[in-house]
Amino acid sequence: MCGILFEIDSKVLDEVNFKYALESQHHRGPDGANYKVLNSGKAIIGNNRLAIIDKSGGSQPLASADGLVVITFNGEVFNSQDLRSNLEKIGVKFNSSHSDTEVILQMYLNFGIKFIEQINGMFAIVIVDLKIQHTFVIRDRFGIKPIYFKTDGNRFVFASDLRAIKILSKYNEISQDSVAEFMGMGFISSPDSIYQNIKSLQAACFMDIDMMTGNSY
């Protein structure tokens, strides 16, 4: 279990507040918390890491060699070694021995967003591509790994935990409909959450955010 956090706005973001929100997810990744400020301070990407597969490597967020593609990832890619072998056959060089995060990064660099068709696992992924000024947020087919988001105009916040989004945003009112559903059914149906304006990205879906316009698809 790891924690991912991403914030983007048309204005320069509050780095101190972002660090506080990242710390609120410490329970998800006690082996390290790191972040990168991107796009002249208008985007910040962070990760709380629980080191399992590659304890010495695999630090996140992970950037491409030119620094223009940055990824944060929560989960496990079950066919990581097979994908790594296939990438090595076409000449890809890896810096780590087992990091599935690096495999995901290289899959995106070589195949674009369609790489998700080849991934088998449970995951929530944020990929920021500064070359094309797009951000992709991806959730696994069964929705095993959580990813919540809130949007307000050109501003987006994504996190593994609701509490992190609460720290980075205002006016988080409880949804009475969600409360009623939980009391009656014992769960809250996706994409809703306990808060009115915070949703979960649905299983087997990805969101494409145009960082220039703030539009999402």
C-alpha positions as CSV (number, residue, x, y, z in Angstrom):
1,M,0.0,0.0,0.0
2,C,1.3,3.4,-1.0
3,G,-0.2,6.9,-1.1
4,I,-0.4,9.1,-4.1
5,L,-1.2,12.8,-4.1
6,F,-1.4,15.3,-7.0
7,E,-2.5,18.9,-7.3
8,I,-2.8,21.1,-10.3
9,D,-4.0,24.6,-10.8
10,S,-3.7,27.6,-13.1
11,K,-2.2,29.4,-10.2
12,V,1.0,28.8,-8.2
13,L,0.2,26.2,-5.5
14,D,0.9,26.2,-1.7
15,E,3.9,23.8,-1.3
16,V,3.7,23.9,2.5
17,N,0.1,22.9,2.5
18,F,0.8,20.1,0.0
19,K,3.5,18.7,2.3
20,Y,1.1,18.7,5.2
21,A,-1.5,16.8,3.1
22,L,1.2,14.3,2.1
23,E,2.1,13.7,5.7
24,S,-1.6,13.0,6.4
25,Q,-1.2,9.8,4.3
26,H,1.9,8.6,6.2
27,H,0.1,5.5,7.3
28,R,-0.1,4.4,3.6
29,G,3.6,4.6,3.1
30,P,6.0,4.8,6.1
31,D,9.1,4.1,4.1
32,G,9.4,7.6,2.6
33,A,7.4,10.6,1.4
34,N,8.6,12.7,-1.5
35,Y,7.2,15.2,-4.0
36,K,8.2,17.2,-7.1
37,V,7.1,20.7,-8.0
38,L,6.2,20.9,-11.7
39,N,5.1,23.3,-14.3
40,S,6.6,26.4,-12.6
41,G,4.8,25.6,-9.4
42,K,1.4,25.0,-10.9
43,A,1.5,21.3,-10.3
44,I,2.8,19.2,-7.5
45,I,3.1,15.4,-7.4
46,G,3.8,13.3,-4.3
47,N,4.0,9.8,-3.0
48,N,4.0,8.0,0.4
49,R,6.0,4.8,-0.2
50,L,5.7,1.4,1.2
51,A,8.7,-0.4,-0.2
52,I,8.0,-4.0,-1.0
53,I,9.3,-5.1,-4.4
54,D,12.4,-2.9,-4.8
55,K,13.4,-1.7,-1.4
56,S,16.7,0.0,-2.4
57,G,15.3,1.5,-5.6
58,G,12.0,2.5,-6.9
59,S,11.8,5.9,-5.1
60,Q,8.8,8.0,-6.1
61,P,7.8,10.2,-7.8
62,L,9.8,8.8,-10.6
63,A,10.8,11.0,-13.6
64,S,12.1,10.2,-17.1
65,A,15.7,10.9,-18.0
66,D,14.8,14.3,-19.4
67,G,12.5,15.1,-16.4
68,L,9.5,15.7,-18.7
69,V,7.4,12.7,-17.7
70,V,6.8,12.1,-14.0
71,I,4.8,9.2,-12.4
72,T,3.5,8.3,-9.0
73,F,2.0,4.9,-8.4
74,N,0.2,2.8,-5.8
75,G,-0.3,-0.9,-6.3
76,E,1.4,-3.9,-8.0
77,V,1.9,-4.9,-11.6
78,F,1.5,-8.7,-11.7
79,N,3.2,-9.0,-15.1
80,S,5.9,-6.5,-14.4
81,Q,8.8,-8.9,-15.1
82,D,7.3,-10.0,-18.5
83,L,6.8,-6.4,-19.5
84,R,10.4,-5.5,-18.4
85,S,11.8,-8.4,-20.5
86,N,9.9,-7.2,-23.5
87,L,11.1,-3.7,-23.1
88,E,14.7,-4.8,-22.7
89,K,14.3,-6.7,-26.0
90,I,13.6,-3.4,-27.8
91,G,16.6,-1.7,-26.1
92,V,15.2,-0.1,-23.0
93,K,17.7,0.2,-20.2
94,F,16.5,0.1,-16.6
95,N,18.1,1.8,-13.5
96,S,16.4,-0.6,-11.1
97,S,16.3,-4.3,-10.9
98,H,12.7,-4.9,-9.9
99,S,10.8,-1.6,-9.7
100,D,7.4,-1.9,-11.3
101,T,7.1,1.8,-11.1
102,E,10.0,2.1,-13.6
103,V,8.3,-0.5,-15.8
104,I,5.1,1.6,-15.9
105,L,7.1,4.7,-16.8
106,Q,9.0,3.0,-19.6
107,M,5.8,1.4,-20.9
108,Y,4.3,4.9,-21.2
109,L,7.4,6.4,-22.8
110,N,7.4,3.7,-25.4
111,F,3.7,3.0,-26.0
112,G,1.8,6.1,-24.8
113,I,-1.4,5.9,-22.8
114,K,-2.4,2.7,-24.6
115,F,0.2,0.9,-22.4
116,I,-2.7,0.4,-19.9
117,E,-4.0,-2.3,-22.3
118,Q,-0.9,-4.4,-21.5
119,I,-0.9,-3.9,-17.7
120,N,-2.2,-6.6,-15.4
121,G,-2.5,-5.6,-11.8
122,M,-4.1,-3.5,-9.1
123,F,-3.1,0.1,-9.3
124,A,-3.8,3.8,-9.1
125,I,-1.4,5.8,-11.3
126,V,-0.8,9.5,-12.0
127,I,1.4,10.4,-15.0
128,V,2.3,14.0,-15.8
129,D,3.6,14.5,-19.3
130,L,5.0,18.0,-19.5
131,K,6.0,17.5,-23.2
132,I,2.3,17.4,-24.3
133,Q,1.0,19.2,-21.2
134,H,-1.4,16.4,-20.2
135,T,-1.9,14.5,-17.0
136,F,-3.4,11.0,-16.9
137,V,-5.0,9.5,-13.8
138,I,-5.6,5.7,-14.1
139,R,-7.4,3.2,-11.9
140,D,-7.3,-0.6,-12.2
141,R,-10.0,-2.7,-13.8
142,F,-11.6,-3.8,-10.5
143,G,-11.0,-0.6,-8.6
144,I,-8.9,-2.3,-5.9
145,K,-6.7,0.7,-5.3
146,P,-8.5,3.9,-4.3
147,I,-8.2,7.3,-6.0
148,Y,-10.4,10.2,-5.0
149,F,-10.6,13.6,-6.7
150,K,-12.1,17.0,-6.4
151,T,-12.2,19.6,-9.2
152,D,-13.1,23.3,-9.1
153,G,-12.7,25.1,-12.4
154,N,-9.1,24.6,-13.5
155,R,-8.0,23.1,-10.2
156,F,-7.8,19.4,-9.6
157,V,-6.7,17.4,-6.5
158,F,-6.2,13.6,-6.5
159,A,-5.3,11.5,-3.5
160,S,-5.4,8.0,-2.1
161,D,-7.1,9.3,1.1
162,L,-10.0,11.7,1.5
163,R,-8.3,13.4,4.4
164,A,-5.5,14.7,2.1
165,I,-8.1,16.2,-0.3
166,K,-9.8,17.9,2.7
167,I,-6.5,19.5,3.6
168,L,-6.0,20.9,0.1
169,S,-9.6,22.1,-0.5
170,K,-12.3,24.0,1.2
171,Y,-16.1,23.6,1.7
172,N,-16.2,19.8,2.0
173,E,-19.8,19.2,3.0
174,I,-21.1,15.8,4.1
175,S,-23.4,14.3,1.5
176,Q,-26.7,13.3,3.2
177,D,-27.5,11.0,0.3
178,S,-24.2,9.1,0.9
179,V,-24.9,8.9,4.6
180,A,-28.3,7.5,4.0
181,E,-26.9,4.9,1.5
182,F,-24.2,3.9,4.0
183,M,-26.7,3.5,6.8
184,G,-29.0,1.4,4.6
185,M,-26.6,-0.6,2.5
186,G,-23.3,-0.5,4.4
187,F,-21.4,1.1,1.6
188,I,-21.3,4.2,-0.7
189,S,-21.7,3.5,-4.4
190,S,-18.9,4.7,-6.7
191,P,-18.2,7.4,-7.8
192,D,-19.7,9.1,-4.7
193,S,-17.9,9.6,-1.4
194,I,-19.1,10.8,2.0
195,Y,-18.5,14.3,0.8
196,Q,-20.6,16.1,-1.8
197,N,-17.9,17.3,-4.1
198,I,-15.3,14.6,-3.7
199,K,-15.6,11.6,-6.1
200,S,-13.7,8.4,-6.7
201,L,-12.4,7.6,-10.2
202,Q,-14.3,4.6,-11.2
203,A,-12.8,1.2,-11.9
204,A,-11.3,0.6,-15.3
205,C,-11.2,4.3,-16.1
206,F,-8.7,7.0,-16.7
207,M,-9.0,10.8,-16.7
208,D,-7.1,12.9,-19.2
209,I,-6.4,16.5,-18.0
210,D,-5.3,19.2,-20.5
211,M,-2.9,21.2,-18.3
212,M,-3.1,24.2,-20.7
213,T,-6.9,24.6,-20.7
214,G,-8.0,22.7,-17.5
215,N,-10.4,20.6,-19.5
216,S,-10.7,16.9,-18.5
217,Y,-11.9,13.9,-20.5
